[in-house]
Amino acid sequence: MADSSKKMQIVFASAECAPFVKTGGLGDVAGSLPAALVRAGAEVIVMVPKYATIKDEYKAQMEHFSDFYVSLGWRNEYCGLEKLEHDGVTYMFIDNERYFARDYPYGFFDDGERFAFFSKAITESLQHLPAGFECDILHCNDWQTALAPVFLREFYQGLPLYDRVKTVFSIHNVAFQGQFSDTVMEDILGVAHIPAAASQLRCDACSINYMLGALHYADAITTVSPTYAGEIQTPEFGEGLDGVLRERSYALQGILNGIDVAGFDPATDKRIAANYTVDDRSGKAVCKAKLQEELGLEVRDDRPLMVMVTRLTRQKGMDLVMYALDRILSGGVQVAVLGTGDRDYEDGLRYFQDKYPGTMAARIEFDPALSQRMYAAADMFLMPSKFEPCGLSQIIAMRYGTLPIVRETGGLKDTVQPYNEFTGEGTGFSFTNFNGDEMGDAVFRAARLFWDNRDAWNQLVTQAMSQDFSWTRSADKYLDLYFFMHPEIERPVAVVEEPEAVAEPVAAEEPKAEEKPVEAKPAKAEPEVKPAAKPAAKKTTTRKTTAKKPTATKAAATKTTVAKATTTRKRTTAAAKKAAEAEAAPEVKADATEDKPAVKTPAKTAAKKRTATTKKATAAKKTTTTKSTTKAATTKAAAKPVAKLEETSAESKAEATVEGKPAAKTTTRKRTTTTTKKTTTTAAAPEGEAKVEDKPAVKAKPAPKASETKSAAVKEEPKAEVKAKTEPAKETPVSPAAATEKKTPSKKTSVRKATATRKRR
């Protein structure tokens, strides 16, 4: 049973976290996702190493919360917990100066030992959290925390506090796995004597892989975009882990990253030259001019400015940039690059800066403030990555109205919709293959749109700036996963209500056949269903509704049957009366008078045949007959007294109810035949004769079969009635006795006419 009083309590472990320490996208995720989870109703504690590089202003706010010792192989290491509340999130900094009091987070010879300690300290500290906080989810990120699920299972499983803990492991970049010599397995990790752990950590004869351990031990695996989740299960992108990822594909899913929309907001950002919004982008032109001046580029608004803010590595597509840069710069596109990385790429960028002064600017440095100014000032943002798990730069660029040019891989494919010149849709430009010429073509597609169609360009910028990449959406998907793993915890009502609000208007729309009648009642169906229960006043309305929607729902189908039964009986009575009236009129032809001879033998046979034919024809021509019959019946209904309508309607309904839906129409016709015997003026016979006589006038068909003739006769029945009704407009009513006296002269003529007509057709 779900516990409504308990909140979902999450420990989020990461080797970096903005704003305290950040080297890449992981820092942005750890700085934004926990805050979004807190806003969604969860309780979150973020665990980060206490690096020496953390600013003093944050260190001054830290409060010593707890300290204990962590066993690591044969070592017993000190661990302190420093607590800090920031923007509604609780941060716990793992303090050990021997491991973390260094100038940079990574890149040291003992990284394997440092982050093994960090993983062990995370699991140990679950016993030292604030009162009332019992960890439900331990969410680990990348290889630096990958050993935490392994330690939890091997050293802490079975302890009451740890029984409820479920582990989630997020892959931010599968290329960085944490591979070390297998000597650390016993010396540092202390798991060499555990066969399961030793085998699941080992990646070859002499190496172990921290990330591989997490992929085996974690309860759920996530990555930072849906496309990347599929890509890493292939040898091309899996970096040697594709096999285990395919094995555990049932536990793997991709959840797209977001950005801090408050921190990256061109309307309020104090780091840029001028603020602007999606509606008023005049400030962006100011930012562009200021940046061109700052970087030594020509200050020209008519030249597109394309920037890159990136690590200078092959993964980021720098091979393609070096190949196509000459073509791009000579084609009139200004380029500015900010970043550090491989020496070859750094030197190459400096070469092009010297070759194209005023058009190319290279800043080989790490400068977050400059990067922000570049996002705001540029027209285009180039990101031709070989692979990209998610990527935040292209999302930030769109937020600032800078159109991304990306390769269709990983999160780049999931976040950037390529421009469609025919529909105007899109939020940027893309190319498919890791190819320099394709990248160059994509750049010039964007440049030509900038030069030739500024209206379309501006519309594209508006669409890019209007995208929603907030962390709220991503946090909901993570919460879906967390609550799936802990079904005993009740999810906050605010999150569950959303689907119900969407479903309501759909239920109110009646026209679709698959919708339930019960849901449709409140909106439109109610006034139409009521007439079916009121015989007299609303009969016409019911028939109209039935004719429009003969197959809408079960309820509508029942109404159709009732309406058909009622209409048939009314038609029979009306036709009989008209036939009797036609007998006495001198100007009327012998059509109506011909009916009587058929009453005894021929009419009986014809009625039976017509009944059989009607059964077959009704199924095929149901909709057509209903519409035509309704039209004729509606015309007659207006001329009849209300009292008679009530009798007919009530009687028909009773018959339809007793006899059942499938047999309603057939039974009515059988009753019609019976009535023919008892009354002087028949119902079935006039209809039959009228049908035969009228058919040649309606349409001539080449030699139909007898069965087809009868089916066609049934189909044309409403038209015949309308005609018969229209002609004797000035007739005087004739009694049944008078009609009987006049029947003899026209018997043979009628039979001959009918026979001749059938043969002719």
N, C-alpha and C positions, 0 to 999 in steps of 0.2 A: 504494500500500500504506500502511495506517495506521501512523503512528509512535507506538508505545506509550510511548516515553520522554519525549516532549514534552508539556507541559501547554498548555492553551489560555491565551494571554496577551492580555489585554484592556486597552485604554486607555479609561477612562470619563471623558468631558469634560462638565462642567456649570458653569453660571454661579453656582450656589449649592450648598451641601452642609452638611447638619447634621452635627455640632454647631457648625461654624465660622461659617457664615452661612446664614440661612434667611429667606425672605419668604413661602413658600408650599409647596405640595405637592412641587415639584421638589426642594427642599432635603431633604425627607424621603426621597424616592426615592434621591437620590444618596448619602444617608447610610446607607441600609439595603441596597439591592440589591447594591453591590459586596461588602459583608461576606458576604452570602448566597452570592454566586458563589465567594468564597474558600473558604467552608465546603464548597462542592460540588466543590472540587478545582481551580479555575481560579486563575491569577495575575492580579491586577488592580492597575492604577495609576490613581488618580483625579486628574484635573487640574482645579484651581479657581483663579480669580484670587486674588491675595493682597490682600484688601481691608483698609483701615485699621480697619474695624469688627471684625475678628477679635480675640478676646480675647487679652490679653497672655500668659496662661498657655499658650496654644497657640503663639503666636509664639516664646516662649522655648524650645519643644521643637523648633523647625524647624532643619534643618541645611542650610547652603548646599551645593547639589549641583553646579550647573553654571551657566554664563552664556554667552550668545551674542547675536548681533544678528539682528533680523528685518526684512526689507525689506517696506515697506507703501507701495505706490505709489512716490513719489519719496523716502520717508522710510527711515531706517535706525534702528530703535528697539531699545533695550536690552531684554533679556529674561533674567531670572534664574529658576532653578529651586530652590525651597526644599523639602526633603524632610522628611516627617513620617510616622512609623509610629503608627497609632492603631487599636486593636482588630483587629490582624492585617491591616489594609489599608495600602498605601503611598499617601500623598498627595503630589502634586507641585503646589506653589503657584506660579503664574505671577506673577513679580514685575516690575512696572513702575509706579513711583509716580505718574508723570504721568497714567496712565489709571485706576489703582485705589486710590490713597490718598485716598479720599473718604468722606463720612459715610454714604452709602447706596449699594447696588449699582447701582440703575437710576435712570432719570428725568432724565438730563442731555442737553444739546443735542448732545453729541458721542458719544452711545451707538453710533451707526453705526460711527464710527472705533474706539471702545474695543473693541467686540466683534469687529470685523473683525481687529484686532490679536490679540485672544485666539484667534480661529480660526486665524490664520496661525502664531501661536506654538505652538499644539497640534501642527500638522503638522510644523513645524520641529523641535520638541523630540523627535520620534520617533527622531531621530538621536543624542540625548543621554540616553538612558535607561540604567538600571543594566546592568552587564555580564550577558549571558545573556538579557536581556529583548528579544525581537523581537516587535513588535506584530503580532498576527493579526487582531484586531478593533478598529476605532476606533468607539466608541459615542458618538454626539453627541446632545445633548438641547436641544430648543427652538431658537428663532431665534438666540440668543446664540452658539451653536456651529455654526450651519447652514452657514457658509461653509467649514468644514474639509473636507467632501467635495469641494467645488468646487476649492479650492486643491490638494488632494491629486491630483486628476485632471489639472488644468491645468498645475501647476508641478513636481510630483514624480513623476508616473507615468513609468515606465521606469527609474528608479533601483532597483538591486537590493534595497535595504532596504525599499522601498515596494511592490514587486511583490506581496507576499503579503498586504498590508493590505486587508481588506474593511471597508466602512463601513456602519454601522447608524444610522439617524436616528429618534429617538423624539419624537413630537408629544405634549406634555403639555397644550397648549391651543392649538387652531388659530386662536383669535382674536388671539393675539399673534404676528405674523409678521415683524416687523422690516422695515418699509417706509421707504425713504429716497429722496431725490432721485437721479436717475441721474447727477448730477455726481460722486458718490462712486465710480462705476464705474471711472474712470481715475485720479482724484486719490488715491483710497485703495486700491481693490482692485487696480488695474492690470490689468484684464481687458478694457477697452474694445476693444482691438485683436484680441481672440479672438472671432470671430463666434459660435461655439457657446455660450460662456459669456455673452456679452452678450445673446443672444436668450433664453437659458434663465433669466436673472435678471430680465429686464424684465417688469413686470406691467402697465404701460400706457405711454403715450407719453413720460412724464417721470419715471417712478418705477421703482425696482428693489425686489425682495422677497427678503430673505435666505432665508426658509423655502422659497420657490419653488425656489431654487437647490438646496437639499438634497433636495427631492422629486424633482428631475430627476437628480441626481448620485449619491445614496446607493444602495448595492447592495440594502439592505432598509430598509423603513419599518415602524415599530411605533407603536402608540398604547396608551393606558393602560387600555383595557377593550374587550372584543369588541363591545359595543353601540355605543360611540363610533366604532369603526373603520367600522361601517356608516353611522352618521349623517353623518360628515364627507364621505361621498361623495355627499351630497345638497345641493342649493342652499340649503336651510333652515339647515344646520349647517356647510356647507363653507367659509363666509366667503370665497367667491371662488376657493378652491382645489379645489373639488369636481371640476372637469374633469380636472386633472392627477392627482388621487387616483384617479379612476375609470380613467384610462389606466394607472396603475401599481398597480391593485388586486391584481395577481398578486404584488406584492412587499410588500403591506400586510397586517398582522395586528394584532389587539388582544390584549394580555397584561395581565391584571388586576394592579393594584398590590397590595402587602401593607402591613403596618405592622410596626414594631419591637415585637414582642410582649413582649420583656423590658423595654423602656422604658415601654410602656403596659400595666402590670400592676397592677390594683387591690389585689392581695395584697401587693405590695412597694413601691408608689409612695409616696415620702416627701413628695410635694407635696400630698397630700390629707389631710383631717382624721382619717380612720380607715380602716384597711385592711379589705378584705373579699374573699371568694371566691364562686364560683358556688354553693357548698354552704351557706355561712354569709354572708348578706348583711346582717347586723345593722349592720355598719359603714356601709353606704350610707345608712341612716336618720340616722345621726350626721352624715354629710357633708351631707345635705339640710338638716338643722336649722341647722348652722353657716353654710351658704351663705345661707339665708334671712335669718339674723341679720346677716350681713356686708353683704348687698345692701339691707337695709331692708325686706324682705318679711315678711309675716305668717308666724310660725313655726307652720305647720300641716302635719301629716302627711296630712290627709284631702283636701288640695288638690293636684292634679297640677302639678308644676313643669316647664315647657317652656323650654329654652334655645336660643340660637343663638350660635355662635362663627363669625364670617364676615367677609368683606369686604362693605361696604355698597354693593353695586352691583346693577344690574338683572339681570346674569347670575345672581346668587345668589338671585333671586326676591324682591327687596325690594319690588317693585311689589305683589306678592300680599300680602306681610306688611302693608304700609300699608293695603291695602284691607280685610283681614279682621281686623286687630288689635283693633278696637273690639268686634266680635262675640265674639272669643276671650276678651278680658279681662272683658267683662260676663257671660260664661258661666261664670266661676268658675275659669278656668285661670290660674295664675301664669306670667308670662313674664319672662325675663332675656336681654338681648342684649349681646354683647361684640364690638366691632369698630370699624373706621374705614372711611371711604369717601366717597361723594358727600354733599355738604352737605345736600341736600334730605332724604335719608334720616336723617342724623344729627339734624336738627331735628325731623323727624317722630317719632323715637323719644323725644326729650326731651319732646315734647308729651304723648305717651301716658303717660310716667312721671309727669308732673305731674297728668294727669287721673285716673290710677288709682294713687294712692300705696298702698304695701303689696301691690300686685298686679303692678305693672310696674317693672322696673329696667333702665336703659340705661347701659352703661359704654362711652363713646365713647373707646376707647383700645386700645393693643396691649399685652396682658399675658398672656404664655404661662403663668405660674403660676396666674393666675385662671382661664384657660381649662381648665386641668387640674382645678381644683376644681369647675368647672361640669360637665364631663363626668361626674365621679364623683357629684355630688349630684343631678342632674336625674332626672326620671322619663321625659321625652321630649326628643328633639333634633329641631328643625325645620330642614329643608334643602330648600326648594322651588325648586331651581335651574331656570333656563330651559334651560341645558345644563350638563352636568358630565362632563368627560372620564373621571374616575374618582371623585375625592373620597375623602379620608381621614377627614374628620370623622365621617361616618356609621359607618365601621368602628371608629374609636376609641370612639365612643359605645356601640356594641354590646359592645365589649370591657369597658366599665365598667358594663354592665347598664342603659344608658339607651336606650330604644326609639326608633329613628329614624322620622320622618315625612317622606317624600321624594316628589319627583315622579319618575315612571318615565322617566328619560332617562339615557343614558350609563352610567357606572359605578354610579349609584344603582340602576338597574334590575338590574344584574348582581350587586349585593352584598346588597340588601335583599329578602327574600321577604315579600310582604304577608300579613298575618294572615288566616287562613281560619277563620271562626267555627264552621264545621261540623266540620272535622277537627282544629282546634287548631294547625295548621301555621303557620309564619311566624316572622319575626325583627323585624318592624316593621309600619309602615302606609305606604300609598302612594296616589297619585292620578295620573291620566293626563295631563290637559290643563293648560296654563299658564293657570289660572283661579282667581281668589281664592275663589269659593264652593266649588269642589271641594277646595281646600286647607283651608278652614274645616271642611268636612264630615269630612275625614280627621282633623283635630285632635280633633273631638268624637267620632269613632268610638273613638279612643284613650282620650279622657277618660271616655267611658261605660264602657269595659271596666275602667278603673282604679277607677271608682266602684262598678260593679254586679257585677263578677265578679273579685274579687281573686285567686282561685285560677288562673283562666285567664291573668290578667296576669302572675302570678309564673312560670307555666310558659313564657310567651313570653319573659320576661327570661332564664330559664335557657337557652332555645334560642338566644337572641342571644349570650349570653356563651360558649356552647359552639362557636361558629363558628371555623373555622381560616382566619385571614387572615395567616398568617406569610409572610415573604419566601421561605421555602424552596420553596414551590410555584411562585411566580413565577420564581425563579431557574432552576428546572428547565426552564421553557418558554423562557427566554432562551438557555439552554445548548443546547436543541434547535435553535434558530435558528443559533447560532454554529457548532455542529458540522456542521450542514447546509451552511454556507458553506465549511467547511474539512473535507471528508471524509477528508483524509489524516491528520488528527490523531485518534488513538484516544480515545474517551470513557472516563472512569474506569469500572471494572467495577461499582462500587457503584451507579451510576445505572442501568446496563443490566439488572442482576439483577432489578429489581422486577417487570416483567411476567411473568417466568418463574414466580415464586412464585405469582402469581395464577392462572396457567393450569393448575397441577398438579391442584388439587381438581376442576376442571371435567372433566378427562380421566378422573378416577376414577369419575365418575357415569355409570352405564351406560344408564339408561332411554331417553335421547334417541336417535332414529333416526339423526340426522346425525353422531353421534360415531363415531370410528374404532375398529374392534374391537381394534386393536393397543394403543391407549391405554387401553382399558377392561380389558385383561387383568389388570394387577396388582391391581385392586380386587375385581371380582366375576365377571368373565367366565371366569377360569381354571378354577374348579371346575366350571363348566357346560360348558365346551368339552371337558374331559377325558373325561366319560362318553361323548361321541360316538366316542372312540377305543377305549373299553373296552366290548365288546359285551354282556357278561352282567351284571356286577355293578351297573352304573349306568344300565341301560336306562330304567327307570321315571323316574328323575330327568331324563334327557334329554327324555323325552316331555313332562313337566310344564313344563319350561323353554320348549320349543318352542310349547306351547299358549298360554303367557302372552305370548310375544313372537314372533309369527309373522313380523313384518316388521322386526325391530329392526335387523339388520345383514346383510351378505352372508353372514357365517358362520352367523348364525341361520337365514337362508333355506335354506342347505344342510342344516342340521340338520333343518329342517322337512320337506324332501323325503325325507330318509333315514327319518325317523320315520314319514311317511305310507306310504312303500313297505313298511316293516317291518310297520306296523300292518295294512295291507291284506292282506298275505300271511298274517299270523297270524289275521286275521279270517276269511279264506277257509278255512284249515285248521280253525279252531274251528267255523265254521258247518257245514262238511262233516261233522265228527264229530257235532255235535248233530243234524243232519238224520238221520244214520244211527241215532242213538240214538232219535230220535222215531218211527222206523218201527216199533220193537218195542213201544212203550208203548201199551197199550190205551186209557188215558185221554187220550192226546194226540190232537188233531184231525189231519186229513189234511194239514195245512200242510206239514210236512216231507216227507211221502211224495209230494206232488204234483210234486216236482222232477224225478223221473226221466224222465217222458215228454218233457220239454222238452230232454233232453240231445241228441238226434239232430238234428232239424230245428228245432223251435220254439226250443229253448234257444240254438242257434247264432245264429239270427236275433235273438233277444232280447238275447243277449250283445253282438252287434255294435251293435245300436241303443243298448244301455245304454252301451257303450264310447264311442260318438259323443256321446251325451248327457252322459256324465260329463265329457268334455273341456270342453264348454261350461259345465256347471254348476260344475265345480271352480274355474274362474277367478272366478266370481261369489260362490261360497259357501265360499271357501277357509278363512276364519277359523272359521266356524260348524262346518264338517265336522271341522276339525282338533281343536277343543275336544271335540266329541261323541265322535269316534273315540278320542281319547286316554283319555276317561273309561271307555269300554267296554274298550279294550285294556288299560288299567291293571288293571281288575278281573280280567280273564282272566290277565294276566301273573302275578298273585299265586298263581293255582292251578296254573300249569304248572311243570314241573321246570326247573331252571336249565339243564340240558344242552340241552333243546329250545329254550329262549330263545337260547342261544348259537348254535345252528345257524341258526335263523330270522333272528336279527339279522345274523349274518355274511353269510348268503346275500343278505339284502335290501340290505345295504350294498354288497356286490360289484355287485349289479344296478344300484343307484343310481349307483355310480361309473362303471361301464362305459357305461351307457345315457345318462348326462348328466342334469343337473338338469331341463331343461324336459320331458323325456319320461318322467321317473321314474314318475309315477303311472299314466300311460296304459299304459306297457309292462307294468307289474305286472298291470293288469287283463287285457291280452291274454294274458299267461301264465296267468292264472287260467282263462280260457276254454279254453286248450289243456289245462290240467290236468283240466278238467271231462270232456273226451273220454276221458282215460285212466283216470280213477278211477271207481269204482262210485258213490260219493257225490259230487255236484258241489258247487262253491263258488259259482259265479255264479248258478246257478238257484235255490238255496235263498234267497239274498239277494233275488233278483228277486221270487220268489213272496211271500216274507214282506213285502216292501215293499208289494206290491199289496194283500195281505190287511189289513195293519195300517193303511193310509192312512185308510180311512173312520172307523176308531175314533179316530184322532188329531184330525182336523179335517175338517169337511165344507165343500167349496168349491163355489160355483155354476158348474156346467158348464165345467170347464177344458178346454183343448185337449189333444190327445194328447201333444204335445211337453212341455207344462207338467206333465202327469201323470208323465212319465218323469223330469223334473227333480226334481219333488217326491219321487218315489220314491227318487231318489239321496240327497236331503237327509235323508229320514227313516230311511235305512239303519241308522245306529247304534242308534236306538231299537228297531227291529225285532229286532236281534240281542240286545239286552238282554232283551227280552221272551221271545224264543225260548230264551234261556239260563236264564231264571228258572223257566219253567214245568216243564221236565223235570228237576226237582231230584232225584227218586227213581228215575230211569230206570236200567236196566242196559245196559251196552254191547252193541251188536248188530254182528255181523260184516257186511262188505259183501255177502256172498252172501245172507244172510238178508234184508237190505234189498232185494235185487234180486227175491227171490221174492215179497215182499209188495207190489211196486209196482203190479201189474196192476189190482186192484180200485179203486184211487183215481185212475187216469189221467184218465178222462173227467170225473169230478167236479171234479178240480183245474182242468182246462182250462176247463170251463164256469164255475166260480166266478171264475176270473181274468178270463175274457172278459166275464162279466156285470158284474163290478165296474168294469172299464174303461169299458164302455158307460154304466153308471149315472153314473159320475163325469164 
